[in-house]
Amino acid sequence: MALRRHRGAHNLLGTGQCRRLAKLVPNLAADNGTAALLNHSFVEWLAAPIIFPDDAVRARPLFTTMPSVEQYGKSLERALSKLKGDQPRAPAVLRAQLRRIALADRAAGNVAATDYTLADADVYQVAEGAFPTGPDVDDKYDWLGVLTVGQLVPADGSLVVYADLARLISPRFDHAEALKVGGVFDVFAKTVQKAVSRDEIDLLAALDKAELAGAFNSMVSDTRRGGVPTSAGSAIDFSSW
């Protein structure tokens, strides 16, 4: 726990190809003379769309699992090596460019494209024990305790959906803080609830936590396309950089 808290309190250092991020997105990265200083949440948002979990990782509970910094670095290093030019660009543009590169790299069957694969040995375990229970958890956000990584993986096999959620559920290196009432998972569940209509909330209330977790991927996919309005007529704000 102490090591996780320590890790979460620090910026990341991008070296090699990742040092180029200080030029590519200078508003979000700074070069300290030897490396690019990077915020973890930004790296998660940028790199997760080019990471493809294997079956073992897909089976892991989401609340216990986070791709390692080393995996983010390895995947970004590979994709950035194929990106031409260091001209500054919008973060969303860079993200889309890296994603196209990674998808093409994998489709070509290049051996080094395994750098995009997330194996069980390449994840951080960010929580131990069971998901909390209690009157402020049960039937409110307990379904996040059974949600697996694989249930957030779309047809292309990537963590792009996870990446879009990253700013809502990160940082979570301290599981006692992340899982408590009022923590990031509680707030995340409330955000999801606000993204559906009153009629849909009533339908979802009839589901058990396993059924809710199973329905979540399709609900998020609809919302990312703007298809799940709230009563106010807007969708979940998947904040971008």
N, C-alpha and C positions, 0 to 999 in steps of 0.2 A: 504493500500500500504506500509506504513512504517513498519508494522508488518511483511509483507511478505518479504520485503528486509532484515529485521533483521533476519528472520528465514533462509533465503538463505545464509547468511554470516557465518553460524555456521556449525560445524561438528555435527553429531548425536552421541548420547551416547547409546551404546548397553549394556543393563543389562540382567540379567537372562540368558536364553539360548543364547541370542545374544552376550553376552560377550565372548562366545566361539570363535567368529569370529577372535578374536585377536590371537588365537592359530591355527585356521583352515587356515586363509589367513594372516599370519603375515606381509607380504609385503604391505598389504592394510589396516590393522587395528592395532592399538596399544592399549595395556591395560594401563590405567592411574592409576590403583590401585583399582578402583571401577567399571569401565565400559570400554568397547571397544570404541575407537574413530574411527568414520566411516564417510567417505565422502558420501554426499547425492546421488550423481550420481551413485556411486558404489552400494549403497543399492537399489536404483531404478532398476538397471540392474540385481541385484541378486534376489530381491523379486518379481518383477512384473510377472515373469513366473509362480509363484505359487499363483497368485491372479486372481479371477474369478469375473468379474463385473456382477451385476444383471441388469435387463432390464432398470431400471431407469438410471443407470450409462452409459449403452451402448448408450442411446439416447442423452447423453450430448455432446456438441461440444468439440472436443479434446483440442482446444486452451484455453478453460476455465477450464480445468479439470486436476487434478493430484491426485493420491492416497495419502492419508495422511501418515505422518510418523508413526502415531499410527497403521494404517493398515499394513504398511510394518513390523512393529515390531510384531504385532499379528500373521501374517502369518509365519514369520521367526521363531518366538517362537515355534509355533506348529510343523513345519517341523524339526527344529533343535532338538527338544525333541526326535525325532525318529531316528536321525542320530547317529550312533555308532562311537566312537573314536574321538579324537581331533588332530590326526596327520595332519600336514600341507599338503595342496594339492593345485593344480592349481585352480584358481577361477572358470574356466569353468567346472572343474570336480565337484566342490562343487555345482555349479549351477545346473548341470545335476542331481546330487544325490538328491538335495532338490526337484527338479521338479518331479522325479520319486516317491519320498515319498508322495508329495502332491497329485499327480494323483491317486496313490494307496489308499491313505487315503479317498479321495472323492469317489472313486469307491466302497470302502467297506461300504459306507454309515454311517461312524462314525459321531455321533452327533457333536463332536468338530471340524469336518472338515468344519463347517461353518466359522471357523476362516480364511479360505481362500477366503470367499465371500466379495466382495467390494460392499457395499450399498451406497446409495446417501449421507447418513450422514457421511460417512467415506472418503469423498474426500475434497481436498482443491479447492476452486474456485480461480484460479490464474489470472483471467482477468474479467473485467466488461465491459459492453457495447458491441457495435458491432465491428466486425473485421474491421480493417482500409481499406480505399479505396483510390484510387488515381492513377495517371499515372504510378507510380513505383510499384504498388500493383496489380491493375486489370490485369487479364490475365497473371500474373506472379506467384504470390503465394496466390491470393485471394481464391483459392480452399481449402486451409487449414482452412479457416474460416467456411466452411460447413462440413468438415470432422468430423465424430462422433467417439467416442470411439469404438462403436460397429463395425465400418467399419475396425477396426484393430484387431478384435477378430477372431482367426482361429477356426477351427472345434472343438477343445478341450475346447473352452470357456474361455481361459486364456488371460492374457496380455503379452504373450511371444513376440509377434510382437512389441508391444509398448516398451517392455524392450530392444529389439534390436535397437530401435530408440532413446532410452533415452539419449544417449551421444550426439546425434545430436540436440535434442530439449530441453535439460536441461543444466543449471538451467534456469527457466523461472518464478521466483517468482515476478519479476518486469515486468508487462505486457507491459508497455510503451517501455521498452528496447527490450523485446522479439518480439513484433509485428512490430517494426519499420523497415523501409528499412535498410537492412544490419544486422538485428537482426537474432535470431536463426531460425525463421520460413522462412525468406527469404533465408538464407543460406541453410536450409534444402531443400527447393524447388529446388534450383539450383543444389544441390547434386543429387536429384532424376532425374533431367533433364539430368545430365551428365551420368546417369546410363542406358540410353536408346539410341538406335541408331538414326541417323538422320531421317530415314524414320518414326520411331515411334514418334519422336518429332513432325513431321509434322502432323501425325494423331492425336496426343494429342492436338495440337493447335486448331483443329477444334471442340473440345469438350467444353461445358460450364463448369463452376466451379463445379456444382453438379455432372455432368457426370465424371469429373476428379476425384473427391473425391470417387465416386462409383467404379472407375477402380483401385484406388490406392492399395487396399488390395491385389488384385490378382497380381498386378505388384510387390509389395513388397515380396509376397510369392515366386514368380519366382526368384527374385533377391536373396533372402535368400538361395535359392537352387543353386545360381550361373547361373540362366537361362536367365538373361537379361544383355547382354554385352554392354559395351560402345564402341565407335568407336576405343578406344584404346585396346579393348578386355578384359576389367576387369569389375567387378560388383561393386555395392555400397560397400564401406568399412564399414561394420557394426562393428565398432571397439569393440574388446573384451578386457577384463581386463587381 
